[in-house]
């Protein structure tokens, strides 16, 4: 409820927010469970799931805030320091930073796998 003081769209039925959150709960929640399993069991598809989940989270953030920015943020309370910098900037920044870092991790790991595969193929030739 406190977040609703920073972004009033969370206090009433906003179709964009509800649509994004339905996807987040159903799709992202399921993907997160599968990702945990893939990490624990060291499955080959772990990075595919991680990349997919990160892109979904970043898309959700984009669709939550871009419409607000395009309409000059009528639903965001940016006049209050706490709401603007803690609730809106920091909290949502974490929701962008963590998926960004995990995307980078997957990129690095996939690159390592590719380099390893490429070097082993060259050795066979």
C-alpha positions in Angstrom: 0.0 0.0 0.0 2.9 2.4 0.7 4.1 2.0 -2.9 0.7 3.2 -4.0 1.6 6.6 -2.5 4.4 6.8 -5.1 2.5 5.3 -8.0 -1.2 5.6 -7.7 -1.9 3.1 -10.5 -1.3 0.4 -7.9 -4.3 1.7 -5.9 -7.0 1.2 -8.5 -7.6 -1.0 -11.6 -5.1 0.2 -14.2 -5.4 -2.2 -17.2 -1.7 -1.8 -18.2 -0.5 -2.6 -14.7 -2.9 -5.5 -14.2 -2.0 -7.0 -17.6 1.7 -6.8 -16.9 1.2 -8.3 -13.4 -0.9 -11.2 -14.7 2.0 -12.1 -17.1 4.5 -11.6 -14.3 2.7 -13.9 -11.8 1.9 -16.6 -14.3 4.7 -16.7 -16.8 7.6 -15.3 -14.8 6.6 -17.2 -11.7 6.6 -20.5 -13.6 9.8 -19.6 -15.3 11.5 -18.7 -12.0 10.5 -22.1 -10.6 11.9 -23.9 -13.6 15.0 -21.8 -13.5 15.7 -22.7 -9.8 15.3 -26.4 -10.8 17.6 -25.9 -13.8 20.3 -24.2 -11.6 20.1 -26.8 -8.8 20.2 -29.7 -11.3 22.7 -28.0 -13.6 20.6 -28.5 -16.7 21.8 -27.5 -20.1 18.8 -25.1 -20.6 19.5 -23.0 -17.5 20.8 -20.0 -19.4 17.9 -20.1 -21.9 15.5 -19.9 -19.0 17.5 -17.2 -17.3 17.7 -15.0 -20.4 14.0 -15.5 -21.1 13.0 -14.6 -17.5 15.3 -11.5 -17.5 13.9 -10.3 -20.7 10.4 -10.7 -19.4 11.2 -8.8 -16.3 12.8 -6.0 -18.2 9.8 -5.9 -20.6 7.5 -5.6 -17.6 9.5 -2.7 -16.3 9.4 -1.0 -19.7 5.7 -1.5 -20.1 5.0 -0.3 -16.6 7.0 3.0 -16.8 7.3 4.0 -20.5 3.6 4.9 -20.8 4.0 7.0 -17.6 7.0 8.8 -19.0 5.3 9.4 -22.3 2.4 11.1 -20.6 4.6 13.1 -18.2 4.1 10.8 -15.2 0.7 11.9 -14.0 0.4 8.9 -11.7 3.9 9.1 -10.2 4.5 11.2 -7.1 7.9 12.6 -7.8 7.5 15.6 -5.5 8.3 13.6 -2.4 12.0 12.6 -2.0 11.2 9.2 -0.4 8.6 8.2 -3.0 10.7 9.4 -5.9 14.1 8.1 -5.0 13.4 5.1 -2.7 10.2 3.7 -4.0 10.3 4.6 -7.6 14.0 4.9 -8.5 15.7 2.5 -6.1 13.1 -0.3 -5.9 12.5 -0.3 -9.6 16.2 0.2 -10.4 16.8 -3.1 -8.6 14.2 -4.7 -10.9 16.3 -3.6 -13.9 19.8 -4.0 -12.4 19.5 -7.6 -11.3 18.0 -8.9 -14.6 20.7 -6.9 -16.4 23.5 -8.5 -14.4 22.0 -12.0 -14.9 21.8 -11.3 -18.7 25.4 -10.4 -18.6 26.3 -13.6 -16.6 24.4 -15.7 -19.2 26.2 -13.9 -22.0 29.6 -14.6 -20.5 28.8 -18.3 -19.8 27.4 -18.9 -23.3 30.5 -17.2 -24.7 32.8 -19.5 -22.6 30.8 -22.5 -23.9 31.1 -21.4 -27.5 34.9 -20.7 -27.1 35.4 -24.2 -25.6 33.4 -25.8 -28.3 35.2 -23.9 -31.0 38.6 -24.8 -29.7 37.7 -28.5 -29.3 36.5 -28.6 -33.0 39.7 -27.0 -34.2 41.7 -29.6 -32.3 39.8 -32.3 -34.1 40.6 -30.9 -37.5 
